[in-house]
Amino acid sequence: MSKKKSLQWVAWLLVLPVLLIRGFTTIYPIFVTFKNSLFNIRILKGTKEFYGLKNYINVFSDEKFLTSIEFTVLFVVCSMVFHVLLGVMLAMILNMKFKGRRFLRTIVLIPWAMPAAVTGMAAKWAFNNDYGLINDFVRRFLPDFQLNWLVNTGSARAAVIAMDLWKDLPFFAILVLSGLQFISSDIYEAAKVDGANNIQTFIRITLPLILRNVVTLCIPFTLWRLTTFDLVYSMTSGGPGEDTALIAYRITTEAFTNLNIGYSSAMAVLLFAAMAIFSVINIKVSNKVEH
């Protein structure tokens, strides 16, 4: 055996434990989930009946799941639109030269550092109609203001989206800020000499140079939105009714509350497929932006 081949075998032996661990924690669960989605598994009765694609068919006739799809799409779209718009704005502010900006860059990450479950519990108190912080602030200007935020469908959904933004927007902005740091100040000086104003500088220089960074960031942030569970669980428990139950929350409820393993597995497979399709599309868009 040549020296080159022996080194290759050593390299594979060193990598093998990582591959085995990764396969056991990623590939094996995906395989088991897909397998379970083809069965009607009743844990309490100890039965396992082959269902074929019946679980998948039942998913699309389930009004609760269709409501979850509706809110998940609304949640992801609204959250990501505001993440991009407000995240870029916040990053631009943090990129300005002013006294105390290092301190501001540090404390702005505090919401992101908080566990989502803690954020949800705090939001549940803050949006309370009788003693919540939000209504208390509004009543300082509108004394007769009354709104049960987490009881009404529209306001509950808006509150969940708002808290998701409050938690993860700073992290998105910091990552955009890292892209702004690579833009040379000489480019801005040249634009200023040519007579470009702030808006023109942003549109013609800043935005094109950070666009790929922003598009790339949208991939993990969107996937995190699709798998959000703990915020909804601690804040609204999917209510009122099922109107704020995201798909990930519905999957968890079916699996661990209703013990409907086969049905929940079918929903999980569909969510996985949607995430894979989105990732491919986003990567292609990212590559087009790069070129």
N, C-alpha and C positions, 0 to 999 in steps of 0.2 A: 504494500500500500504506500502510495506516495505521501510526501510530507503535507502537500496541499489537501489531499483527501482526508488525512488523519486530523488536520486542523478543522475541517468542515464537520467531521463527526464530533469533535470536542465542542464545537459551537452549538450543534444540534442538541447534544446532551445537556448543555448549560441552559438552553432555551426551553427544553422539554418540560420541566416542572411548571414553568409559567404557562405554556400552552395547555397543559393538562388542567391546571387550576382555572384558566380562562374558559376552557371548554366545559368544565363541570359547572361553573357559575353562570355561563351565558348560553352556550349551544344546547346543553342538556335541558335547562328549564324551558327553552323555546320549543324543543322537540316534545317534551312532556305536555306542555300547554296545548300544542296543536293536537296531540294524541287525545287528550282529555276532552277537547272541543268536539270530538266525534262520538262521545258517549254521554248518556244520561246517568250521571253518578249521584247516588243517594247515600250519603255517608251514614246517616242515622239508621237506614234500613240495611246497609251493607250490600247494596246492589249496584251493578254496573252494566247498563244496557246499551248496546251499540245503537247510535242514533243517526249515523251518517252526517249529512248536511242539515239535519232538521234543526239543530241549535242555531245555525246561521240564518235559516229561514225565519225562525221564531224571533230572532233579534230585531228584524226589520218590521215586525208586526207588533212590537212591544212599545206602547206609547211612552213609557218611562224612559226607555233607551233613546227613542226619537227626540224626546225633550232634552235629554242629556247631550245628544248630538247638536241640537239647536243652540244650547247655551255654550257648549264647548267651542263651536265655531265663532259665536259672538265674542266669547271670552278671549280666544286666541287673537282674532282679528283686531278687536278694540285695544287689547293690551299691547300687542306688537306695534300697532300704529302709533300709540302714545309713547311707547318705549323709544321708538325711532325719533319722533318729533321732539319730545321733551328731553330725551337722552342726549341728543345732539346739542340742544340748547343749553342744557346743564353743563355738558362738556366744554362748550365754548366759554361759559362763565368761569368755570374752574381753570380754564387755560389763560384767562386774563391775568395781567400783572397787577396785583394789589396786595396790600399788607394783610397778612394772616391767611393767605390762600393755602398754605401747607396745612394749617390747622383745619380749614374748611374741608379740604380734600380728605382729611382723616375722619372727621365727625360725620361727613355725609354718608359714610359706609355703615353707620350704626344700624339703620333699619335692615340692611342686607344681612348683617351679622346675627340678627335675632332669628331664632327658630320660627318657622312658619306657624307652628301650633300656638306659640306664644303671641305672635302677631294676630292670629285669628281670635284668640281669647280676649285680647285687648280691644280688638275691633268690635267684638260682640258687646262689650261694655260701652265703648265710645259711641256706637250707633243706637244705643237705647233711647227711646223717646222720652222717658221720664227723668233720667239722671245722666244721660250720656253727654260726653264732651262736645260732640258735633252739634246737637240741638241746643245745648247751653250756649254755645258761641253764636248760633244763628238767632236765638231769642234776644240777644243783646241788641240786635237791630230790628228784629221782627218779633215782638213780645208774644204774639198769638200763634206762633209757628208750631205746628204739630205734624209729626211724620214718624210712623213706625217703619223705619228703614228696612229692617230684616223681616217684616211681616208682608210687605207688598212686593210683588214679583219684580217690577221694574227697578225700584229703589234697592232691593236686595241684590240684584244682579250688578247694579252700578256700584254698590258698596264693595262687593267682592272684587270687581275689576279695579276699583280705586285702591284697595288694600294691596292687591298684587303689584300695582304700580309703585305704591309707596315703599314696598319692601325691596323690589329688584331693580327699580329705575336707577338708583345711585350706582349700582355695580355696572350696569350697562353704560352709564355715562363715564365711569372711570376707564372702562375698556376703550371707549371712543376717544377719551382724552389721551390714552397711550398712543393712538394713531396720530393725534394732533401734534404730539411732541416731536414726531419725525419730520414735520413740515418746516423747512428752513425759513428763518425770519427774513432772509435775503429776498425770498420770493414776494413776501408782503411789502417789503421796502420798494422793490421794483414796481409793484402794482400801484403803490402810493405815488411814486414819481410819475407814473403814466396817467395819474388822475382818477384812478378807480376809487369809488366810495366803498363803505363797509359791506353793503349789500352785494355789489358787483364782485368784491373780493371773495365773499363767501360763496357765491354761485359759481364763479369761474375758477377759483383756486381751491378753497377749502373743501367744498363738497365733492368735486371730482377726485381729490386725493384721499378722502376718507370713505368714499362710497363703497369700495370693495371691503374695507374693514367692517363697515356697518352691515352690509349684506351677509358677510361671513358670520357675524355675531348673531344674526337673525336665526341661523340654523339651530344652535343649542338652546337659545332662549325660547324659540317656538316649541321645540321638543319638551322643554321644561313646563311650558304652559299646558301642553297636551297631557302631561302626566301629573298635573297638580292634584293633590289629594288632601294634604294636611290642612291647608288654609280653609277649604270648604268644610272639612270635617269639624274643625274647632270653631268656625265662625257661624255657619248656618245649618250644619248637618244636612245639607242638600235642600233645605226648605227656603221659602214656604212650599209645602208639598214636595215636588221633585224639581222645582224650577231653577235651583242653583246647583243641581247635582251634575258635576262634570263626569265625563266618561270614566275616568280613573276612579272616581268615587263610586260610581255605579258598579264597576267591576269588583271593587273591594267589598261593597255591601252584599252583592250576590254571592261572593265566595265565602266571606267570613261571618255574615249575619244570616243569610238564607241557606248557606251551605250548598249552594247550587253550583258545583264545581264545573260541570260540563258547560253550562250556559255561560258562566263567567269566563271560562277559557275561550269560548267562541268570541266573546266581546273583546278579550285581550288580543286575540289573533287579528281581529279586524283593526284594532287600534295600532298594533304593530305594523300592519300592512300600510295603513294611512301614514304613519310616521316615516316608513321606508320610502314611500312614494314622494312625500314632501321633501325628504332629505335629498333625493336624486334631483328633483326639480330645482331645489335651492342651490345645489352644487353647480348645476349647469348654468343657472343665472349668475352665480358668482364667477364662473369661468368666463362668461361673456363680458361681465363688467371689467374683469382683469384685462381682457384683450380689447 
